[in-house]
Amino acid sequence: MGQFISREQNDEKCLLDEVIKSIKNEKIENVVIMCGAGISTSAGIPDFRSPSTGLYFKLRKYNLPFPEAIFEATYFEQDPAPFYHLVRELFPKELTPTDTHRFFTLLHQKGILRRIYTQNIDALEHIGGVPEEKIIEAHGTFHKNHCVNCQKEYSLDWLKNQLFDDPDYVPKCEKCEGVVRPNIVFFGEALPDRLWKNMKADFSACDLL
């Protein structure tokens, strides 16, 4: 007995076939990607709301005034320790790009990736080989980090070494002993300027979203 294919599935397949054909025929030149947490779960990074594995579930043990407090800039300034305890839980020791991230890199290598707009902060696009100028991280990134006092910059590798060497250590600046924080957007902070500066031109030029 043959496999039943619904009209919706058939329409999706036809659409995908058309996209593949257009890429092969070089009719598509400016791919813009918009992505979120779902593309990183297979790399071992939990999303926000999955039962028992999601981020909000894991926050219950930290005795926060409310779950989102751990991502508030003012709360981090008062006590960065809960944030870094959570980061140790969330981030695998080895960050490995998924097939989706490798697909993004392939689009770049083919010369048709205009931009990636991601709400992810895990830096897997960078690790996968997409150049920094092609990536706009709406919520910031762990790819770069800085001291809150002297602004000295630190890499993701440096931060990982600090975090996993000592389970209770809050990363401190080698220059002034200030707390080092990732370049993510905490609640209450503005989204990055690059988001607003590139959005109009990118989406005007986009021929595949």
Solvent accessible surface area in square Angstrom, and as a share of the most:
residue,aa,sasa,rsa
1,M,246,1.10
2,G,69,0.66
3,Q,166,0.74
4,F,171,0.71
5,I,98,0.50
6,S,27,0.18
7,R,194,0.71
8,E,119,0.54
9,Q,101,0.45
10,N,72,0.37
11,D,75,0.39
12,E,118,0.53
13,K,118,0.50
14,C,69,0.41
15,L,121,0.60
16,L,108,0.54
17,D,65,0.34
18,E,98,0.44
19,V,33,0.19
20,I,76,0.39
21,K,117,0.50
22,S,27,0.17
23,I,51,0.26
24,K,157,0.66
25,N,77,0.40
26,E,138,0.62
27,K,143,0.61
28,I,13,0.07
29,E,111,0.50
30,N,37,0.19
31,V,5,0.03
32,V,0,0.00
33,I,20,0.10
34,M,123,0.55
35,C,22,0.13
36,G,17,0.17
37,A,26,0.20
38,G,60,0.58
39,I,33,0.17
40,S,2,0.01
41,T,60,0.35
42,S,97,0.63
43,A,18,0.14
44,G,48,0.47
45,I,20,0.10
46,P,32,0.20
47,D,37,0.19
48,F,80,0.33
49,R,183,0.67
50,S,38,0.24
51,P,118,0.74
52,S,70,0.45
53,T,78,0.45
54,G,0,0.00
55,L,7,0.03
56,Y,51,0.19
57,F,87,0.36
58,K,50,0.21
59,L,5,0.02
60,R,172,0.63
61,K,135,0.57
62,Y,42,0.16
63,N,142,0.73
64,L,28,0.14
65,P,96,0.60
66,F,88,0.37
67,P,62,0.39
68,E,63,0.28
69,A,1,0.01
70,I,1,0.00
71,F,23,0.10
72,E,50,0.23
73,A,16,0.12
74,T,84,0.49
75,Y,45,0.17
76,F,6,0.03
77,E,133,0.60
78,Q,142,0.63
79,D,56,0.29
80,P,20,0.13
81,A,31,0.24
82,P,18,0.11
83,F,3,0.01
84,Y,0,0.00
85,H,64,0.29
86,L,1,0.00
87,V,4,0.03
88,R,35,0.13
89,E,72,0.32
90,L,22,0.11
91,F,15,0.06
92,P,39,0.24
93,K,133,0.56
94,E,139,0.62
95,L,15,0.08
96,T,79,0.46
97,P,19,0.12
98,T,15,0.09
99,D,105,0.55
100,T,50,0.29
101,H,1,0.00
102,R,120,0.44
103,F,100,0.42
104,F,10,0.04
105,T,14,0.08
106,L,83,0.41
107,L,10,0.05
108,H,53,0.24
109,Q,129,0.57
110,K,137,0.58
111,G,61,0.58
112,I,21,0.11
113,L,4,0.02
114,R,67,0.24
115,R,36,0.13
116,I,0,0.00
117,Y,15,0.06
118,T,2,0.01
119,Q,91,0.41
120,N,11,0.06
121,I,46,0.24
122,D,4,0.02
123,A,1,0.01
124,L,0,0.00
125,E,1,0.00
126,H,23,0.10
127,I,72,0.37
128,G,18,0.17
129,G,44,0.42
130,V,5,0.03
131,P,37,0.23
132,E,82,0.37
133,E,105,0.47
134,K,50,0.21
135,I,2,0.01
136,I,1,0.00
137,E,22,0.10
138,A,18,0.14
139,H,75,0.33
140,G,8,0.08
141,T,15,0.09
142,F,3,0.01
143,H,53,0.24
144,K,74,0.31
145,N,0,0.00
146,H,35,0.16
147,C,0,0.00
148,V,63,0.36
149,N,103,0.53
150,C,44,0.26
151,Q,106,0.47
152,K,78,0.33
153,E,115,0.52
154,Y,17,0.07
155,S,59,0.38
156,L,14,0.07
157,D,99,0.52
158,W,37,0.13
159,L,1,0.00
160,K,33,0.14
161,N,90,0.46
162,Q,44,0.19
163,L,3,0.01
164,F,53,0.22
165,D,118,0.61
166,D,62,0.32
167,P,91,0.57
168,D,100,0.52
169,Y,74,0.28
170,V,23,0.13
171,P,0,0.00
172,K,66,0.28
173,C,1,0.00
174,E,121,0.54
175,K,148,0.63
176,C,54,0.32
177,E,124,0.55
178,G,4,0.04
179,V,32,0.18
180,V,0,0.00
181,R,30,0.11
182,P,0,0.00
183,N,49,0.25
184,I,9,0.04
185,V,35,0.20
186,F,1,0.01
187,F,96,0.40
188,G,88,0.85
189,E,62,0.28
190,A,90,0.70
191,L,61,0.30
192,P,40,0.25
193,D,95,0.49
194,R,91,0.33
195,L,17,0.08
196,W,143,0.50
197,K,155,0.66
198,N,32,0.16
199,M,70,0.31
200,K,172,0.73
201,A,55,0.42
202,D,0,0.00
203,F,70,0.29
204,S,92,0.59
205,A,40,0.31
206,C,31,0.19
207,D,68,0.35
208,L,44,0.22
209,L,127,0.63
